[in-house]
Amino acid sequence: MTVGVARITLFLPESHSLKEKRMVLRRIKDRVRDKFNAAIAEVGEQDLWQRSSLGLALVGNDRRFVESALDEVVRFVGSFVETTNVEREFTSYNQPLAHNDLGWQP
């Protein structure tokens, strides 16, 4: 199992209020959830009108798939707004969990 996480910093030059910014971000977040089934949330720059940071998370069986899907989500977001920075991190978990690791009791 591989978990991919990204933080995308956005520049929103057309936004002139927090309300406008949140409307743009809501549309982007809804489209990402619908198209990619990815977790996405505003994680920074919440009090600025023209900047924002979005956090993304994807989980999959194959690292190449997760990397590719995360890249596609970042490109998709970039098609709507200007991205100024993208940070990515991947973590692989190769050991299967034992029943006791989950707190499960037979």
C-alpha positions as CSV (number, residue, x, y, z in Angstrom):
1,M,0.0,0.0,0.0
2,T,1.3,3.5,-0.9
3,V,0.0,6.8,0.4
4,G,0.7,9.9,-1.6
5,V,0.3,13.4,-0.1
6,A,0.7,16.7,-1.9
7,R,0.5,20.3,-0.8
8,I,-0.3,22.8,-3.6
9,T,0.1,26.5,-3.2
10,L,-2.2,28.5,-5.4
11,F,-2.3,32.1,-6.6
12,L,-5.8,33.5,-7.2
13,P,-5.4,36.9,-8.9
14,E,-9.1,37.3,-9.7
15,S,-10.2,36.9,-6.1
16,H,-11.0,40.2,-4.3
17,S,-12.5,38.8,-1.1
18,L,-12.5,35.7,1.0
19,K,-15.9,34.8,-0.2
20,E,-14.8,34.8,-3.8
21,K,-11.8,32.7,-2.9
22,R,-13.8,30.1,-1.1
23,M,-16.3,29.8,-4.0
24,V,-13.4,29.1,-6.4
25,L,-11.8,26.6,-3.9
26,R,-15.1,24.9,-3.3
27,R,-15.6,24.2,-7.1
28,I,-12.0,22.9,-7.4
29,K,-12.4,20.6,-4.3
30,D,-15.7,19.2,-5.5
31,R,-14.4,18.5,-9.0
32,V,-11.3,16.8,-7.6
33,R,-13.4,14.6,-5.3
34,D,-15.8,13.7,-8.1
35,K,-13.2,13.0,-10.7
36,F,-10.4,11.4,-8.7
37,N,-12.0,10.2,-5.4
38,A,-9.1,12.0,-3.6
39,A,-9.1,13.6,-0.2
40,I,-8.6,17.4,-0.6
41,A,-8.9,20.3,1.9
42,E,-7.7,23.9,2.3
43,V,-4.7,23.6,4.6
44,G,-3.1,27.1,4.7
45,E,-3.3,30.7,3.7
46,Q,-6.9,30.8,4.8
47,D,-7.0,34.5,5.7
48,L,-5.5,35.7,2.4
49,W,-7.6,36.7,-0.5
50,Q,-5.4,35.6,-3.4
51,R,-3.3,32.8,-2.0
52,S,-4.3,29.3,-0.7
53,S,-2.8,26.0,0.0
54,L,-4.6,22.7,-0.7
55,G,-3.7,19.4,0.8
56,L,-4.3,16.2,-1.2
57,A,-4.1,12.5,-0.3
58,L,-4.4,9.4,-2.4
59,V,-4.0,5.7,-1.4
60,G,-3.3,2.8,-3.8
61,N,-1.7,-0.6,-4.1
62,D,1.0,0.5,-6.5
63,R,3.4,3.4,-5.9
64,R,3.6,4.2,-9.7
65,F,-0.2,4.4,-9.8
66,V,-0.3,6.7,-6.8
67,E,2.5,9.0,-8.2
68,S,0.8,9.1,-11.6
69,A,-2.7,9.8,-10.1
70,L,-1.3,12.6,-7.8
71,D,0.5,14.2,-10.8
72,E,-2.8,14.1,-12.7
73,V,-4.7,15.8,-9.9
74,V,-2.0,18.5,-9.6
75,R,-2.3,19.1,-13.4
76,F,-6.1,19.2,-13.1
77,V,-6.0,21.8,-10.3
78,G,-3.5,23.8,-12.4
79,S,-5.9,23.9,-15.3
80,F,-8.2,26.0,-13.1
81,V,-5.8,28.2,-11.1
82,E,-2.2,29.2,-11.1
83,T,0.0,26.9,-8.9
84,T,3.1,28.4,-7.4
85,N,4.5,25.5,-5.6
86,V,3.9,21.7,-5.3
87,E,5.3,19.5,-2.6
88,R,4.9,15.7,-2.7
89,E,5.6,12.9,-0.4
90,F,5.0,9.1,-0.7
91,T,5.0,6.5,2.0
92,S,4.9,2.8,1.3
93,Y,3.6,0.2,3.7
94,N,4.7,-3.3,2.6
95,Q,3.9,-5.3,5.7
96,P,0.4,-6.6,6.0
97,L,-1.3,-5.7,9.3
98,A,-1.9,-8.5,11.7
99,H,-5.4,-8.7,13.3
100,N,-4.0,-7.6,16.7
101,D,-2.5,-4.4,15.1
102,L,-6.0,-3.3,14.4
103,G,-7.2,-3.9,17.9
104,W,-9.2,-6.8,16.7
105,Q,-9.9,-9.7,19.2
106,P,-11.0,-13.1,18.0
